[in-house]
Amino acid sequence: DARVTQTPRHKVTEMGQEVTMRCQPILGHNTVFWYRQTMMQGLELLAYFRNRAPLDDSGMPKDRFSAEMPDATLATLKIQPSEPRDSAVYFCASGLGQGSETQYFGPGTRLLVL
Amino acid sequence: DAKTTQPNSMESNEEEPVHLPCNHSTISGTDYIHWYRQLPSQGPEYVIHGLTSNVNNRMASLAIAEDRKSSTLILHRATLRDAAVYYCILTLYNFNKFYFGSGTKLNVKP
């Protein structure tokens, strides 16, 4: 049963530290999405990639967030420096890149910035 | 981006059908209607999607109004495992940005 995996599942860090979250999309999927979920804002799309190229990162704070796909099996989301307001659950999802595709979500990384 | 409106919460009894409504009066002709659900402490999962015709799968049915301005997700026999937040989302064909609203929190009573 193919699944999206995310590491770490939980992260507690102090303000100012760098945080790196990793995602392994389902093998063969060429589209990767990063979402953030908070109680106040709900689920927000931060960025998405197709064939490893960033298609849209308009939802991402540019000054501290960066997203990359070093290869087809790994997507990363980095926050540097982290702030308490970045505390949230970060989800990665992948898809086949076809019209109106289904997105398959990972279990999320729960981030707490103190 | 086209907006969807859903009730904040609904309640159902176990083993009974549940009809979850969604209004999308500004839908365009090329918008697909997707439903996802999020179980507690999990990522969202796909339920069903459609364009114009009603759709059925093993999880649920999707009934789409003739004018496409509303749709209804139907769970034929609710179980306790169906307690989740259900999201109705519109997306353009081949433009896969999903905008999740606040969804409907479904509570299933034994």
Interface residues (C-beta under 8 A of the other chain):
Chain A: V4 T31 F33 Y35 G42 L43 E44 L45 Y48 D56 F91 A93 G95 G97 Q98 G99 S100 E101 T102 Q103 Y104 F105 G106 P107 G108
Chain B: Y32 H34 Y36 Q42 G43 P44 E45 Y46 H49 L51 Y87 T91 Y93 N94 N96 K97 F98 Y99 F100 G101 S102 G103
